[in-house]
C-alpha cells in the first residue's frame, strides 16, 4: 500500500516552497500527496509580492473532503496565516482524529519580519501545537515560541524544554540559521538528540523548512519513529543542497528530485 500524506500550507507560485515543495517531497518519497491550501501567494526567488488568505470555512471544507475519502497516514502543517485558519484547522484535525502531525510554524520570514499577528501566535500555541507529534521551528521561531534568546547549544536545549513543557510535543529546533553549523536538536521530553551537520555552501535554500517537515511526515507515515524520521529527512535535505541547483534571480529552491538525476551520488 502506498502511504498518503496531507499537507496543509500556502501556495508558492514559483514552486520552491509551500504546497509545491511539499508535494514534490512527498512524491519523491514514493507516497501519495494531498493538499489543503490556506493561502495564495504571488512570489518568486526574489521575494513575496502578494498574499491572499483562503477563508477558514473553505480550509475546513478542503480538510473534510480529504479525511472523509482518503484518510492520511500523516499530516504536515505549514503556513496558517491567521487565527481563523488556525482554529478551523485545529478543529478539523481533532474532529477527524488525525495522526502523525508535523507542524512547521511559519512565523518569521527569512529577513526576520513577523508573519503572524499576536492573536494568531496565541491560537497556534493553544489549539494547534498540542495536536502535533512534532514541531519544527528554526532558531528565530524557537525564540518566539520559548520567549528566550538562543546563542549557543545550551540555549537551544533550554528553549526546547520550554516549548515542550507548554505543549507536550516533540521539538526539533533547526540550526540552519546558525553561523557555524547546521546542527539540529530533537527533544522528546526525555532526552536531547543532536543531529550534527556541517554548513553546506549553497545560498539557494528557499523552501528548506517546508521540505524538511514534509520529509519527516513521510517517515511518520511509513511507521518510523520520530528520531528515525528526522534522520531520513536530514539526509534528504543535505542531498538536495549538495545538488547545487541554481535557478532564478534570488535565493533559489532545492532540487527535490535530485535522487533521480543520473550519476548523482548522495553522501
C-alpha positions as CSV (number, residue, x, y, z in Angstrom):
1,X,0.0,0.0,0.0
2,X,1.2,3.5,-0.9
3,X,1.0,5.8,2.1
4,X,-0.9,9.0,1.8
5,X,0.4,12.3,3.3
6,X,-1.7,15.5,3.6
7,X,-0.1,18.9,3.5
8,X,-1.9,22.0,4.9
9,X,0.0,25.1,3.7
10,X,0.2,28.1,1.4
11,X,0.9,28.0,-2.3
12,X,4.2,29.3,-3.7
13,X,3.6,30.4,-7.3
14,X,7.4,29.9,-8.1
15,X,7.2,26.2,-6.9
16,X,10.1,26.3,-4.4
17,X,8.2,26.3,-1.0
18,X,4.8,25.7,0.5
19,X,2.4,23.3,-1.1
20,X,4.5,22.8,-4.2
21,X,7.6,21.9,-2.2
22,X,5.6,19.6,0.0
23,X,4.0,17.7,-2.9
24,X,7.4,17.3,-4.6
25,X,8.9,15.9,-1.4
26,X,6.1,13.5,-0.7
27,X,6.2,12.2,-4.3
28,X,10.0,11.8,-4.1
29,X,9.5,9.6,-1.0
30,X,7.2,7.4,-3.0
31,X,4.0,8.5,-1.3
32,X,0.6,9.9,-2.4
33,X,0.4,13.7,-1.7
34,X,-2.9,15.5,-0.9
35,X,-3.3,19.2,0.0
36,X,-5.4,21.8,1.7
37,X,-4.4,25.3,0.6
38,X,-4.5,28.0,3.3
39,X,-3.2,31.0,1.3
40,X,-2.3,32.0,-2.2
41,X,1.0,33.9,-2.6
42,X,2.5,35.8,-5.6
43,X,6.2,35.2,-5.1
44,X,9.4,34.1,-6.8
45,X,13.0,33.7,-5.7
46,X,13.4,37.4,-5.1
47,X,10.5,37.9,-2.6
48,X,6.8,37.7,-1.8
49,X,4.7,40.3,-3.7
50,X,1.2,39.4,-2.6
51,X,-0.8,37.1,-0.2
52,X,-4.5,36.2,-0.4
53,X,-5.7,34.1,2.5
54,X,-8.3,31.4,2.0
55,X,-11.5,31.7,4.1
56,X,-11.3,29.5,7.2
57,X,-14.5,27.8,6.3
58,X,-13.1,26.8,2.9
59,X,-9.9,25.4,4.5
60,X,-12.2,23.3,6.7
61,X,-14.2,22.1,3.7
62,X,-10.9,21.0,2.0
63,X,-9.9,19.1,5.0
64,X,-13.3,17.4,5.4
65,X,-13.2,16.3,1.7
66,X,-9.8,14.7,2.2
67,X,-10.4,13.0,5.5
68,X,-13.8,11.6,4.5
69,X,-12.4,9.9,1.4
70,X,-8.7,9.2,1.7
71,X,-7.6,9.2,5.3
72,X,-4.0,10.5,5.5
73,X,-1.3,8.4,7.2
74,X,0.4,11.7,8.3
75,X,-0.2,15.4,8.1
76,X,2.2,18.3,7.6
77,X,1.1,21.8,8.5
78,X,3.0,24.8,7.2
79,X,1.7,28.4,6.6
80,X,-1.5,29.0,8.6
81,X,-1.6,32.8,8.5
82,X,-4.3,34.0,10.8
83,X,-6.2,32.9,13.9
84,X,-9.3,31.9,12.0
85,X,-7.4,29.5,9.7
86,X,-5.5,28.1,12.7
87,X,-8.7,27.5,14.6
88,X,-10.5,25.9,11.7
89,X,-7.5,23.6,11.0
90,X,-7.3,22.5,14.6
91,X,-11.0,21.8,14.9
92,X,-10.9,19.7,11.7
93,X,-7.9,17.7,12.8
94,X,-9.5,17.0,16.2
95,X,-12.8,16.0,14.7
96,X,-11.2,13.6,12.2
97,X,-8.7,12.3,14.7
98,X,-5.7,13.0,12.5
99,X,-2.5,11.3,13.4
100,X,1.2,11.8,12.9
101,X,1.0,15.6,12.6
102,X,4.2,17.6,11.8
103,X,3.9,21.3,12.5
104,X,6.3,23.7,10.8
105,X,5.5,27.0,12.5
106,X,5.9,29.5,9.7
107,X,6.1,32.6,12.0
108,X,9.1,34.7,10.8
109,X,10.3,35.4,7.3
110,X,13.9,34.9,6.2
111,X,14.5,38.6,6.6
112,X,13.3,38.5,10.2
113,X,9.8,40.0,9.7
114,X,6.9,38.6,11.7
115,X,4.4,36.7,9.5
116,X,1.8,36.1,12.3
117,X,0.0,38.6,14.4
118,X,0.0,38.0,18.2
119,X,-3.6,36.6,18.2
120,X,-2.6,34.1,15.6
121,X,0.5,33.1,17.6
122,X,-1.7,32.7,20.7
123,X,-4.1,30.5,18.8
124,X,-1.2,28.4,17.4
125,X,0.1,27.8,20.9
126,X,-3.2,26.9,22.4
127,X,-5.0,24.9,19.7
128,X,-2.6,23.6,17.1
129,X,0.7,22.9,18.9
130,X,-0.8,20.4,21.4
131,X,-2.1,18.3,18.5
132,X,1.3,17.9,16.8
133,X,3.5,14.8,17.1
134,X,6.5,17.1,16.4
135,X,7.0,20.9,15.9
136,X,10.0,22.1,13.8
137,X,10.8,25.7,14.5
138,X,14.0,27.4,13.2
139,X,16.1,29.4,15.7
140,X,14.1,32.7,15.4
141,X,10.8,30.8,15.7
142,X,12.1,28.8,18.6
143,X,13.0,32.1,20.3
144,X,9.5,33.4,19.7
145,X,7.8,30.2,21.0
146,X,10.0,30.0,24.1
147,X,10.4,33.6,24.9
148,X,14.2,33.2,25.2
149,X,17.3,34.1,23.2
150,X,19.3,31.3,21.5
151,X,23.1,32.0,21.2
152,X,24.5,28.5,21.8
153,X,23.7,24.8,22.2
154,X,22.8,25.3,25.9
155,X,20.3,28.0,25.0
156,X,18.8,25.7,22.3
157,X,18.3,22.9,24.8
158,X,16.6,25.4,27.3
159,X,14.3,26.7,24.5
160,X,13.3,23.1,23.5
161,X,12.5,22.3,27.2
162,X,10.3,25.4,27.5
163,X,8.4,24.7,24.2
164,X,7.9,21.0,25.2
165,X,6.6,22.0,28.7
166,X,3.9,24.1,27.1
167,X,2.5,21.6,24.6
168,X,4.0,18.1,25.4
169,X,5.0,17.9,21.7
170,X,8.4,16.7,20.5
171,X,10.5,19.7,19.4
172,X,13.1,19.8,16.6
173,X,14.9,23.1,16.6
174,X,16.6,23.6,13.2
175,X,20.1,25.1,13.2
176,X,20.2,26.4,9.7
177,X,20.3,30.0,10.9
178,X,23.4,29.2,12.9
179,X,26.6,30.8,11.6
180,X,29.0,27.9,12.1
181,X,27.0,24.7,11.5
182,X,23.6,23.3,10.7
183,X,23.1,21.2,13.8
184,X,19.5,20.4,14.7
185,X,18.2,19.5,18.2
186,X,15.4,17.0,18.9
187,X,13.8,16.9,22.4
188,X,11.1,14.4,23.1
189,X,10.5,15.3,26.7
190,X,13.0,12.8,28.0
191,X,16.3,13.2,26.1
192,X,18.2,15.6,23.8
193,X,19.5,14.3,20.5
194,X,21.7,16.4,18.3
195,X,21.8,15.8,14.6
196,X,25.2,17.2,13.5
197,X,25.6,18.7,10.1
198,X,28.2,21.0,8.5
199,X,27.1,24.1,6.7
200,X,26.7,23.3,3.1
201,X,27.9,26.0,0.8
202,X,24.7,26.8,-1.1
203,X,22.8,30.0,-0.9
204,X,19.8,28.5,-2.7
205,X,17.8,27.4,0.3
206,X,14.3,28.5,-0.5
207,X,11.8,26.0,0.9
208,X,14.2,24.0,3.1
209,X,11.9,24.2,6.1
210,X,8.8,23.1,4.1
211,X,10.8,20.3,2.6
212,X,12.3,19.0,5.8
213,X,8.9,18.9,7.7
214,X,7.3,17.1,4.7
215,X,10.1,14.6,4.7
216,X,9.6,14.0,8.4
217,X,5.8,13.5,7.8
218,X,6.7,10.8,5.2
219,X,8.8,9.0,7.8
220,X,6.0,9.0,10.3
221,X,3.5,7.8,7.6
222,X,5.8,4.9,7.0
223,X,5.8,3.9,10.6
224,X,9.2,5.2,11.6
225,X,10.0,6.7,14.9
226,X,10.3,10.5,15.2
227,X,14.1,10.2,15.5
228,X,14.4,7.9,12.5
229,X,12.1,10.2,10.5
230,X,14.3,13.2,11.3
231,X,17.4,11.3,10.3
232,X,16.0,10.3,6.9
233,X,14.7,13.8,6.4
234,X,18.0,15.4,7.2
235,X,19.8,13.0,4.7
236,X,17.3,14.0,2.0
237,X,17.7,17.8,2.6
238,X,21.5,17.5,2.7
239,X,21.5,15.7,-0.6
240,X,19.2,18.3,-2.2
241,X,21.5,21.1,-1.0
242,X,24.6,19.3,-2.3
243,X,22.9,19.1,-5.8
244,X,23.7,22.8,-6.1
245,X,20.6,23.6,-8.1
246,X,20.6,27.2,-9.3
247,X,17.6,28.8,-10.8
248,X,16.0,32.2,-10.6
249,X,17.5,35.7,-9.8
250,X,17.3,35.4,-6.0
251,X,17.5,32.7,-3.3
252,X,16.5,29.7,-5.4
253,X,14.8,26.4,-4.4
254,X,16.1,23.0,-3.8
255,X,16.2,20.3,-6.5
256,X,13.7,17.9,-4.9
257,X,14.1,15.1,-7.4
258,X,17.9,15.1,-7.2
259,X,17.9,11.4,-6.4
260,X,16.6,10.7,-10.0
261,X,19.5,12.5,-11.7
262,X,21.8,10.1,-13.4
263,X,25.2,9.7,-11.8
264,X,24.3,11.8,-8.7
265,X,25.8,10.3,-5.6
266,X,24.1,11.0,-2.2
267,X,26.7,11.3,0.5
